[in-house]
Each structure stands twice: as C-alpha cells, then as structure tokens.
Amino acid sequence: MAKVTRDMIISDILKLDKGTIPILLDSGMHCLGCPSSAGESLEDACAIHGIDTDKVVRELNEYLADK
C-alpha cells in the first residue's frame, strides 16, 4: 500500500491516486495544477496555505488504506 508522507512532492501524491485530488481541494489546496506542485512538498504547500499538514496526511492515508 502506498503511504503519503509530509515530505512527498504534491505531484507525486497525485500520481499515486487521482482520488487524492478531492481531499487536497477540500483541505484548501486549490493550486494542484500550478507549477509549484511539481517541486513543492506537501508540508511546504500546507505551510504556505495555512493548512494542518498532519490532518491532510492522515486523511490521504486513510483514503489510500480504504482502497
């Protein structure tokens, strides 16, 4: 099973499973197609957007575990 970590690049998370998109959008991360997503870690993106990284990681991993 794939597992998301804080230091993963956003585009790599999207490549794991397209079902992660709604989770990221619902958390407030609306820049998934932006060039920064190709080189920015989940932790960095969450910090920029004022989002709780641990909550997003938990939600993403719960989604992936339930597949």
C-alpha positions as CSV (number, residue, x, y, z in Angstrom):
1,M,0.0,0.0,0.0
2,A,1.2,3.5,-0.9
3,K,1.7,5.9,2.0
4,V,1.8,9.7,1.9
5,T,4.4,11.5,4.0
6,R,4.9,15.2,4.8
7,D,8.0,15.4,2.5
8,M,6.3,14.0,-0.6
9,I,6.1,16.2,-3.6
10,I,2.4,17.1,-4.4
11,S,2.6,15.9,-8.0
12,D,3.9,12.5,-6.7
13,I,0.9,12.3,-4.4
14,L,-1.4,12.9,-7.4
15,K,0.3,10.2,-9.4
16,L,-0.3,7.7,-6.6
17,D,-4.0,8.0,-7.0
18,K,-6.2,10.6,-8.6
19,G,-8.7,10.1,-5.8
20,T,-6.4,12.2,-3.6
21,I,-7.4,15.3,-5.6
22,P,-10.7,16.0,-3.8
23,I,-9.0,15.5,-0.4
24,L,-6.4,18.1,-1.3
25,L,-9.0,20.5,-2.7
26,D,-11.3,20.1,0.3
27,S,-8.4,20.9,2.6
28,G,-7.9,24.3,0.9
29,M,-5.2,23.4,-1.5
30,H,-6.5,24.8,-4.8
31,C,-3.2,25.0,-6.7
32,L,-2.8,21.4,-7.7
33,G,-2.1,22.2,-11.3
34,C,0.3,25.1,-10.5
35,P,3.9,24.7,-11.5
36,S,4.9,24.7,-7.8
37,S,3.1,21.4,-7.2
38,A,5.8,19.7,-9.3
39,G,8.6,20.6,-6.9
40,E,6.9,21.5,-3.6
41,S,6.5,19.2,-0.7
42,L,3.1,18.7,0.9
43,E,4.5,20.2,4.1
44,D,5.7,23.3,2.3
45,A,2.4,23.7,0.5
46,C,0.4,23.3,3.7
47,A,2.5,25.9,5.4
48,I,2.0,28.4,2.6
49,H,-1.8,27.9,2.7
50,G,-2.1,27.7,6.4
51,I,-3.3,24.1,6.4
52,D,-2.6,21.5,9.1
53,T,-0.2,19.1,7.4
54,D,-0.8,16.2,9.9
55,K,-4.6,16.4,9.2
56,V,-4.0,16.2,5.4
57,V,-1.5,13.4,5.7
58,R,-3.9,11.5,7.9
59,E,-6.9,12.0,5.5
60,L,-4.8,11.0,2.5
61,N,-3.5,7.8,4.2
62,E,-7.0,6.9,5.4
63,Y,-8.3,7.2,1.9
64,L,-5.4,5.1,0.5
65,A,-5.8,2.4,3.2
66,D,-9.5,2.1,2.4
67,K,-8.9,1.3,-1.3
